[in-house]
Amino acid sequence: MRKLFCVVALLLVGGMGMRAQELKFGADGKIKIVQFTDVHWKPGNPASEEAAERMNEVLDAEKPDFVMYTGDLVYAKPASEALDRALEPAVSRGIPFAVTWGNHDDEQDMTRGQLSEYLKGKPGNMTGTVDGISGVTNFILPVRSSDGTKDAAVIYVFDSHAYSGRKEVKGYDWIKPDQIEWYRKESVGFTTRNGGVPLPALAFFHIPVPEYNQAAQDENALLIGTRKERACAPALNTGLFTAMLEAGDVMATFVGHDHVNDYVVNWYGIMLGYGRYTGGNTVYNDIPGGNGARVIELREGERGFRTWIRLKGGKVINEVSYPM
């Protein structure tokens, strides 16, 4: 029977509002996360069924405690139906999940705010928002200790927006200074409450930060996985990676966006990682081995984790342990 370490409780964290549940390490001291990214669901398009097949296969094999969707779930109208189908594998199994939006989700018939409001009706939804800062899907999910007495790890989620709003800057948008300041303050709070020791943390968002390209192009950096394109990062660097490095809590960031990349790379002690393209043949996706998902397993009391990619037919590749 699948273990579900999600207890019924009410939790107020970082301005997110009240939640109906929280994440928790299990009695075995572990919590397992599956990352689905770039589902690109097109209602009525048979090609999207391959995304459902893979998500169902991965969830049945891994039996995770939590599913993180890192953007671009929706790729055609009606957006509500695309969301229903993209989320159904997690919802039908009663697995807690959360979403951060990508650059395509709000291009159909619902805004980011409307999409997030629609999620509220989904059982197991843990997606949050913070009023007063840029973006919609900025929130924090603490992971409680197995005995439920304290926070033992942290999951930070950022809205990486969509496209640059400045005519002189082409390409993708960037995580804003007010989001970074929010992260800094929250990180300090967790560290202070933990006796001055940063809690082990992960961060999820859709569009990679510029450091992904710096790391991938450094011949001395350890890179594991597939890299078939440059990271489609914003042209401007607003300092999120630096803030994480200085805070000392985030062990790794995981993104999507670039469908033919699934690598992880060590950059100044932080793992910069991609998920695995999860969608069907509705958009470019020529990555060797086809669609799949990233799996991340944390162990309570350790500043470390294991991660791997699961593909069709039970194939597992590129298992890596942090620290790399």
C-alpha positions in Angstrom: 0.0 0.0 0.0 1.3 3.4 -0.9 2.6 5.5 2.0 1.0 8.9 2.2 2.9 11.1 4.7 0.4 14.0 4.5 -1.4 14.6 7.7 -4.6 16.6 8.1 -3.7 19.9 9.8 -3.9 23.6 9.3 -0.7 25.5 8.6 0.0 29.2 8.2 3.3 29.8 6.4 4.9 32.8 4.7 1.7 34.7 4.0 0.3 31.8 1.9 -2.9 31.4 3.9 -4.4 28.3 5.4 -3.7 24.9 4.1 -5.6 21.7 4.6 -2.6 19.4 4.7 1.2 19.4 5.2 4.1 17.3 4.0 5.9 15.1 6.4 8.8 12.7 6.5 7.6 9.1 6.9 8.4 6.7 9.6 11.3 5.4 7.5 12.8 8.9 7.5 12.2 9.5 3.8 10.0 11.6 1.5 9.7 11.0 -2.2 8.9 13.7 -4.8 8.0 13.2 -8.4 8.5 16.1 -10.8 6.3 16.3 -13.9 7.1 19.1 -16.3 5.9 20.4 -19.6 2.9 18.1 -19.9 1.6 20.4 -22.8 -1.9 18.9 -22.7 -4.0 19.5 -25.7 -7.7 18.5 -25.1 -8.9 16.2 -27.8 -5.5 15.5 -29.1 -4.6 11.8 -28.9 -0.9 12.6 -28.6 -1.5 13.9 -25.1 -2.6 10.4 -24.0 1.1 9.5 -24.0 1.6 12.0 -21.2 -1.1 10.4 -19.2 0.3 6.9 -19.8 3.7 8.0 -18.6 2.5 9.8 -15.5 0.3 6.8 -14.5 3.2 4.5 -15.0 5.7 6.6 -13.0 3.2 7.1 -10.1 2.5 3.4 -10.0 6.2 2.5 -9.9 7.4 5.2 -7.6 4.5 5.6 -5.2 5.6 9.2 -4.3 4.4 11.2 -1.3 4.2 14.4 -3.4 4.0 15.5 -7.0 5.4 18.8 -8.2 4.3 20.1 -11.7 6.8 22.7 -12.9 4.8 24.5 -15.6 3.3 24.3 -19.1 0.6 21.9 -18.2 -1.9 23.7 -20.6 -1.3 23.9 -24.3 -4.8 24.4 -25.8 -8.3 25.4 -25.0 -10.3 24.7 -22.8 -7.6 25.3 -20.2 -9.8 23.8 -17.4 -10.0 20.5 -19.3 -6.3 20.5 -20.0 -5.7 20.9 -16.3 -8.2 18.2 -15.4 -6.4 15.7 -17.6 -2.9 16.8 -16.6 -3.6 16.5 -12.9 -5.8 13.4 -13.0 -3.0 10.9 -12.4 -2.1 12.5 -9.1 -5.7 13.5 -8.1 -7.1 10.0 -8.8 -4.5 8.4 -6.5 -4.9 10.9 -3.7 -1.3 12.1 -4.0 -0.7 15.7 -2.7 0.5 17.9 -5.6 1.4 21.5 -6.3 1.8 23.6 -9.5 3.9 26.5 -10.6 2.9 28.0 -13.9 5.0 28.2 -17.1 5.1 30.6 -20.0 2.3 28.8 -21.9 -0.3 28.0 -19.3 -2.1 31.3 -19.4 -2.0 31.7 -23.2 -5.4 30.0 -23.7 -8.7 31.1 -22.0 -7.7 31.5 -18.4 -5.3 33.9 -16.6 -2.7 32.7 -14.1 -5.0 33.8 -11.3 -8.0 32.0 -12.8 -5.9 28.8 -13.2 -4.8 29.0 -9.6 -8.4 29.6 -8.4 -9.5 26.5 -10.4 -6.9 24.4 -8.7 -8.5 25.1 -5.3 -11.3 22.7 -6.1 -8.8 19.8 -6.7 -8.3 17.3 -3.8 -4.7 17.2 -2.7 -3.9 20.6 -4.1 -1.1 22.3 -2.1 -0.5 25.2 -4.6 -0.2 28.5 -2.8 0.3 32.2 -3.4 1.8 35.2 -1.6 0.0 38.5 -2.0 2.0 41.6 -2.6 4.9 40.2 -4.7 5.3 39.6 -8.4 3.7 36.5 -9.9 1.0 34.1 -8.7 2.6 30.7 -7.8 5.1 31.8 -5.1 4.8 29.7 -2.0 6.6 27.5 0.5 5.9 23.9 1.6 7.7 23.0 4.8 8.3 19.3 5.3 7.7 18.3 8.9 9.8 15.9 10.8 8.6 12.3 11.1 7.4 12.9 14.6 5.6 16.0 13.5 7.3 18.3 16.0 9.3 20.6 13.8 10.1 21.6 10.2 12.8 19.3 8.9 13.1 20.5 5.2 11.7 23.2 3.0 10.4 23.4 -0.6 10.4 26.8 -2.2 8.3 27.4 -5.3 8.7 30.5 -7.5 6.6 31.9 -10.4 9.2 32.5 -13.1 6.6 34.4 -15.2 6.6 34.2 -19.1 8.1 36.8 -21.4 10.0 40.0 -21.0 7.8 43.0 -20.6 10.5 45.4 -21.7 10.9 46.2 -25.4 14.7 46.5 -25.1 15.1 43.1 -23.5 14.0 40.2 -25.7 13.1 36.7 -24.6 11.9 35.3 -21.4 11.0 37.1 -18.2 13.0 36.9 -14.9 12.2 36.2 -11.3 11.8 39.7 -9.7 13.7 41.4 -6.9 10.7 41.4 -4.6 10.4 37.6 -5.0 14.0 37.2 -4.1 13.6 39.4 -1.1 10.6 37.4 0.0 12.8 34.2 -0.3 15.6 35.8 1.7 13.3 36.8 4.6 11.6 33.4 4.7 14.9 31.6 4.6 16.3 33.6 7.5 13.1 32.8 9.4 13.5 29.0 8.9 17.2 29.2 9.8 16.6 31.2 12.9 13.9 28.8 14.1 16.3 25.9 13.5 18.9 27.3 15.9 20.9 29.2 13.2 21.4 26.1 11.0 19.8 26.3 7.5 17.2 23.6 6.8 17.8 21.4 3.7 15.8 22.9 0.9 14.8 22.5 -2.7 13.5 25.0 -5.1 11.2 24.6 -8.1 10.3 26.9 -11.0 9.7 26.7 -14.7 12.3 28.9 -16.6 15.9 28.2 -15.7 18.1 31.0 -14.3 21.2 32.2 -16.3 23.5 30.1 -14.1 22.3 27.0 -15.9 24.2 28.1 -19.0 27.3 29.2 -17.1 27.5 25.8 -15.3 26.8 23.7 -18.5 29.5 25.6 -20.4 32.2 25.2 -17.7 34.5 22.3 -18.6 35.2 21.8 -14.9 31.6 21.4 -13.8 30.2 17.9 -13.3 27.1 17.5 -15.6 25.1 14.3 -15.7 22.2 13.7 -18.2 21.1 15.0 -21.5 21.8 18.5 -22.8 20.6 19.1 -26.4 20.0 22.9 -26.2 21.1 25.9 -24.4 19.0 26.8 -21.4 16.4 29.3 -22.6 17.0 31.5 -19.6 16.2 35.2 -19.3 18.7 37.7 -20.6 18.9 39.5 -17.2 20.2 38.0 -14.0 18.4 39.3 -10.9 20.4 37.3 -8.4 18.2 34.4 -7.2 21.1 31.9 -7.4 23.4 34.2 -5.4 20.7 34.7 -2.8 20.4 30.9 -2.4 24.1 30.5 -2.2 24.4 33.1 0.5 21.4 31.7 2.5 23.0 28.3 2.5 19.7 26.3 2.5 18.9 25.4 -1.1 20.6 22.2 -2.2 19.1 22.1 -5.7 16.8 23.9 -8.1 14.6 21.9 -10.6 13.1 23.5 -13.7 11.5 22.5 -17.0 10.9 24.7 -20.1 13.7 23.2 -22.2 12.2 19.9 -23.4 15.4 18.2 -24.6 17.4 18.8 -21.4 17.2 16.6 -18.3 20.7 17.1 -16.8 21.9 18.1 -13.4 25.1 20.1 -12.9 27.0 21.1 -9.8 27.5 24.9 -9.6 29.3 26.2 -6.5 27.7 23.4 -4.4 24.1 23.8 -5.6 22.7 21.3 -8.0 21.1 23.0 -11.0 18.6 20.4 -12.4 16.0 19.8 -15.0 13.0 17.6 -14.8 12.3 15.2 -17.7 9.9 16.2 -20.4 6.6 14.5 -19.5 4.3 15.5 -22.3 3.2 13.6 -25.4 4.0 14.5 -29.0 2.3 17.9 -28.9 5.4 20.0 -29.1 9.1 19.4 -29.7 10.4 16.6 -27.5 13.2 14.6 -29.3 15.1 13.6 -26.2 16.6 10.1 -26.2 14.4 7.6 -24.4 11.2 9.6 -24.7 9.1 11.2 -22.0 9.3 10.5 -18.3 9.7 12.2 -14.9 12.3 13.1 -12.4 12.2 11.5 -8.9 13.8 13.1 -5.8 14.1 11.3 -2.5 15.1 13.2 0.7 16.1 11.6 4.0 15.3 13.3 7.3 18.2 14.8 9.2 20.5 14.8 6.1 21.7 17.6 3.9 21.4 15.4 0.9 19.1 13.5 -1.4 19.0 11.0 -4.3 17.5 11.8 -7.7 16.9 9.8 -10.9 14.9 9.8 -14.1 12.2 7.2 -14.7 11.2 6.4 -18.3 8.8 4.1 -20.2 8.8 0.4 -19.3 10.4 0.8 -15.9 13.7 2.1 -17.2 15.6 4.2 -14.6 18.6 6.3 -15.7 21.0 8.9 -14.3 20.8 8.3 -10.6 22.7 10.9 -8.8 23.3 11.7 -5.1 23.7 15.1 -3.6 26.3 16.3 -2.7 27.6 15.5 -6.2 
